[in-house]
Amino acid sequence: MKSTIARNILISLLGFLSIGALGGGIVLILSPTGELIKMPLSMIGGSPFTSFLIPGIILFLVLGVAPAFLIYALLKKPGWKYAGILNFFPDMHWAWSYSIYIAFGLIIWIQVEMIYLQAVHFLHTFYMFYAVAILFFALLPSIRDAYKK
């Protein structure tokens, strides 16, 4: 697969994730009681949270804002020194590494959500496969070649 096509698919996947998480995070932040989306607080009864505020902030920042910035980074490949601090793949541009981290962040988010909700919804399965799709495209040889240092 040509690297530009694969890159555009990866960017699209990150964009869809970002839009959904920004929207979901904002709703949870604006309505920490869950009233706005008809989610009772009893849903998070087994969690360490008393409202949806903190999960909303985490969702908004980690799976919303971070992928949005990552899209820019994948397109422009900026040489931001401090962004490379958490790059565990020194032969790769940090933006590529962070796309892997975002996929694992989504997997962790879904797993924790299922544990605390004590339930599995079809959207959990969808987003698990979605994370795998992000990993699949990020790990394609053409993408890896495009982001090698």
N, C-alpha and C positions, 0 to 999 in steps of 0.2 A: 504494500500500500504506500502511495506517495506520502512523504512526510507532511506536506501541506494539508492534504485531506485528513490524515490521521490527527494532525494537530488541531485542525478546525473541529473535528468531532470531539476531541478531548476538551477543547475550550467550550464547545456547546454543552457538553455534559456538566462542566463546572459552572457554566452560566445558569443552566436550569436549576442546579442544586442551590446556587446562590440566591436566585430569585425566590424560590420556595422557602428557603430558610430565613431570608430577610422578611418576607411576608409573615411567616409563622412566628418568628421572633418578635416582630412588632406587635402582632395581635396578643401574644402572651404578655408582653411588657405593658401594653395599654390596658389589658384586662387580666391582671394577675389572679383574679378569682375564677377565671375561665368562663364567665358569663357570656362574653362576646361570641364565643364559639361553642357554647353549650357543652363545656367540659366541666364536670363537677370536681371540686377539690378532692373528693374522695378517691379520684383516680391516682393521685400521688400520695395517698395515705401511708404507704409503706416506704416512702422515700424520705430523705432528710429535709425535704422542702415543705414549707407550710403554704406556699403559693406557687404560681407559675412564673413569678418574676425572674428568679435566678435561672431556671431552665430557659426562659425566653431570652435572657441576655446572652447565655452561652450559645444557644442556637443562632441568634442574630450575629454574634461576633465570629464564632468558630466556623460555622457552616454557611454563613451569609456573607459577611464582610471579607473574611480571609479568601474565599474562592474568587470574589470579585477583584481583589487586588492581584490575586494569582493569575487571572486572565491577562491583566496588563503585563505582568512579569513574563508570562510565557510568550507574549507577542513581542515585547521590547527587549527582553533579556538584560535588564539593568544590572549594573555591577555594584549593587548595594552591599557594602562591606558587612554591615551588621546582620543583614538577612542571611548571609552565609554562615553565621555562627552555628546554627542548628542543622547545617547541611551535613548529614552523615555519609554522603556520597561525594567525596572530594573531587572525583573526576567528572562530575556532572554539575551543570548550572543549578543553583539553589532553587530556582522556580520549578524545575522538573522534580526535585526531591520533595518539595512542598506539595506537589500534586499527589504524590504517593501518601504523604502524611494526611492530606485531606480525606483521601479514600479510607484510610484506617480510622480517622476521626469519625467518619460517618458510620463505619462498622461498630465502633465503640459506642457511639450515641445510640444506635438502634439496639444493641445488646443491652445496654443499661436501661433503656426505655422498656424493653420487654421484661427485664428482671423486676423493675419497680412496678410496672403495670400488672405483672403476672398474667400477661395475655399476649397473643400474637395476632396481629391484624394483617390483611393482605398487603398493606403499605409497608409493613416491616420487611416482608419478603421482597417487595419491589425495590426498596432502598438498599437492601443487602446486595441484590443483583446489580443495582445501580453502582454501588461502590466497587464491585468486581469489574464492571464495565470501565470505570475510571482507571482502575489498576491495569486492566487489559490494554487500553489504549496508551497509557503512560509507559508501559513496558514493551511496546512494540519496538523492534529494532530501528525502524526509521525515526521514531520519536527520540529514542535514546541517542542515536547518531546526531540528531539535530540539536541536542542539548549537552553534548559532550564539551568539556572545556578544551 
